[in-house]
């Protein structure tokens, strides 16, 4: 019996060692891809220096993985999320690569952006917390959280994101140029928002911590 127990322990330890080695190798590969492919736009640590490119450090891994998969065309069909840049970038990534990149960037520390217009940010705070019920715009906090942390696998973290990027995405949702939101949720919300409201919530989100 003692010998059997020793054998079981050896196998268990071996399995743990193999799993650890595979995990380290996956992390190394993800970091290599990040440095060689992603860093030019998003930074090696996910903190983009250009407002047109989102900060993806600390973003939920499940959300990042979904976006990467949505950018990739499959089965001869158009990708769910179209982008002249990103569609090409993910074309040669495997499912494992995308999952690894998502995990890598989610583990990086965010260097948050900041609100540039205090008056707009104040207006955005009201929309974020209370919405615009008269026009059917729900409070952003209902899905993205009071502090903009989001809900992993469902709603992205927006706190500290570039205001310009948020404006671009809300506008794309409103105009139907971005359509990978589940149940058309964001398209429905953005369709009822004015340009000023979009800019206001974007400014407020950029200043959230």
Secondary structure, 3 states (H helix, E strand, C coil): CHHHHHHHHHHHHHHHHHHHHHHHHHHHHHHHHHHHHHHHHHCCCCCCCCCCCCCCCCCCHHHHHHHHHHHCCCCCCCCCCCCCCHHHHHCCCCHHHHHHHHHHHHCCCCCCCCCCCHHHHHHHHHHHHHCEHHHCECCCHHHHCCCCCCECCCECCCCCCCHHHHHHHHHHHHHCCCCCCHHHHHHHHHCCCCHHHHHHHHHHHHHCC
